[in-house]
Amino acid sequence: MKTTLLFLSLVISASLFAQNVNIPDANFKARLVINSSINTNGDTEIQVSEATAFVGSIFCNWCEISNLTGIEAFTSVTDLQFRGNQLTDLDISSNTALTYFDCRDNLLTSLDLSANTALTSLLCLDNQITSLDVSANTALSGLFCDGNQITSLDVSGNTALTSLTCSNNLLSSLDVSANTALSGLECNSNQLTSLNLSAANALNYLNCSFNNLTSLDVSQFENLSNLDCYNNQITYLDVSQNEGLVFLSCTNNELDTLIMPEASQNFRELEASNNNLTHLEMTNYALIAWIGAENNQLNSVDLSGSTVEFLVSFNNNLITEINLDGSDLTYLLLENNQLSFLDLSGLSNLSFFSTIGNPDLGCIKINQDQLENNPVGPDSDSWTVDATTNYALECSNVSLNQANQNVCKLYPNPAHEQLHISGIDPKTKLTVYDFTGKALIEKPLKDDSQINISILEPGIYLLTIEGIGTKIFRKK
């Protein structure tokens, strides 16, 4: 009788031992044991019954876990998060109830998801995965696989996808034409030469920057609000049908044509520098915050009817004239262009601008408040112009250089006592103004005239020579 009892005791002990889940990674086990929702009896082990009964989420982010053995016992778990560990492989084939899986920032080279058909969100960013098969995961709505070494990605069967990010991989092509529910796509920093978006009509956000694309058709995307195609080889871009567009970055392409919407109540920011654009038209826009189009070949810019709130930057172009009526700019950069006239009188909040490198720009029109308001104004270091450019309350649209070549010569300049004027029309009239607009000297001139300016205090004055409709302004 005693022998029988001893045998039964040994059987019971062995049975109890067999019910514990084998979890060899101490860090993983410690995280499970301290979770009272999992370790319901509060001991130092996780029983199989506890694991299979658990429905919910397991969070083990940044826990220095290198072995996930034991996870197979959690057959009803719906959410697994193992971000920032040291996993080189894992097996989640028994976790068939899984809907959310986050294994970011590990050392995984492969990932088998064939049994996880309920999965709706997969985050496997920043691993070393070379191939990813999601054909069995037809319920996926979010796929985030950035920062791997994936060379091809087939999402044709993932028709529930609304968000796809596959940036920083080795993809040479991507086809999302079957993903009609897709609203956000980030495929930047790959090696894409082709991108098929043909039926992804719900697209709202697209980032395909840093690829090798030569063309991009976004005409069908009525809801597109953000487009970033920075750093490709695109030559033609038409966003005229994207009336909901808010942000466009197409810098560092080979664009010679950019067609913007005729009018927009939504658009706020354009970045189009480093292209081959010769013309830019953005008319009747309600409120633009930012326009950057430096290093192009722009000779024509039409912003009529549009309000620009913050910055216009058109350095290094061929612009001869620009209309900023109605704008409320803070920053204006027009360096190295071919301006002959510039009207800033309507820009009450302009705190910084530069027109350095416009040799034909003889006069910039300003208003009385700008003239008197220091440090913002002509005397401020934040307003920078060429030495041959002056400010005036009234300007003609004839440049100083053009007027000098066609009408007269002024010398010396600067002058101290006598200013000589030659080559003028016999009917010419000269007027010298101060910056308040007050006329200080008025006199008719004849050919090879000179005027006495010694009566003037040292300073800068506006000299107007009127003859056959010509006005000249010169710093003195």
Stockholm file with secondary structure:
# STOCKHOLM 1.0

chainA/1-476         MKTTLLFLSLVISASLFAQNVNIPDANFKARLVINSSINTNGDTEIQVSEATAFVGSIFCNWCEISNLTGIEAFTSVTDLQFRGNQLTDLDISSNTALTYFDCRDNLLTSLDLSANTALTSLLCLDNQITSLDVSANTALSGLFCDGNQITSLDVSGNTALTSLTCSNNLLSSLDVSANTALSGLECNSNQLTSLNLSAANALNYLNCSFNNLTSLDVSQFENLSNLDCYNNQITYLDVSQNEGLVFLSCTNNELDTLIMPEASQNFRELEASNNNLTHLEMTNYALIAWIGAENNQLNSVDLSGSTVEFLVSFNNNLITEINLDGSDLTYLLLENNQLSFLDLSGLSNLSFFSTIGNPDLGCIKINQDQLENNPVGPDSDSWTVDATTNYALECSNVSLNQANQNVCKLYPNPAHEQLHISGIDPKTKLTVYDFTGKALIEKPLKDDSQINISILEPGIYLLTIEGIGTKIFRKK
#=GR chainA/1-476 SS CHHHHHHHHHHHHHHHHHTBCCCCCHHHHHHHHTCTTTCTTCSSSCBHHHHHHCCSEEECTTSCCCCCTTGGGCTTCCEEECTTSCCSCCCCTTCTTCCEEECCSSCCSCCCCTTCTTCCEEECCSSCCSCCCCTTCTTCSEEECCSSCCCCCCCTTCTTCSEEECCSSCCSEEECTTCTTCCEEECCSSCCSEEECTTCTTCCEEECCSSCCSCCCCTTCTTCCEEECCSSCCCEEECTTCTTCCEEECCSSCCSEEECCSSBSSCCEEECCSSCCCEEECCSBSCEEEEECCSSCCCEEECTTCCEEEEEECCSSCCCCBCCTTCCCSEEECCSSCCSCEECTTCTTCCEEECTTCTTCCEEECCHHHHHSSSSSTTSTTEECCTTCEEESSCCSSCHHHHHHHTCEEESSSCSSEEEEESCCTTCEEEEECTTSCEEEEEECCTTEEEECTTSCSSCCEEEEEBTTBCCCCCC
#=GC SS_cons         CHHHHHHHHHHHHHHHHHTBCCCCCHHHHHHHHTCTTTCTTCSSSCBHHHHHHCCSEEECTTSCCCCCTTGGGCTTCCEEECTTSCCSCCCCTTCTTCCEEECCSSCCSCCCCTTCTTCCEEECCSSCCSCCCCTTCTTCSEEECCSSCCCCCCCTTCTTCSEEECCSSCCSEEECTTCTTCCEEECCSSCCSEEECTTCTTCCEEECCSSCCSCCCCTTCTTCCEEECCSSCCCEEECTTCTTCCEEECCSSCCSEEECCSSBSSCCEEECCSSCCCEEECCSBSCEEEEECCSSCCCEEECTTCCEEEEEECCSSCCCCBCCTTCCCSEEECCSSCCSCEECTTCTTCCEEECTTCTTCCEEECCHHHHHSSSSSTTSTTEECCTTCEEESSCCSSCHHHHHHHTCEEESSSCSSEEEEESCCTTCEEEEECTTSCEEEEEECCTTEEEECTTSCSSCCEEEEEBTTBCCCCCC
//
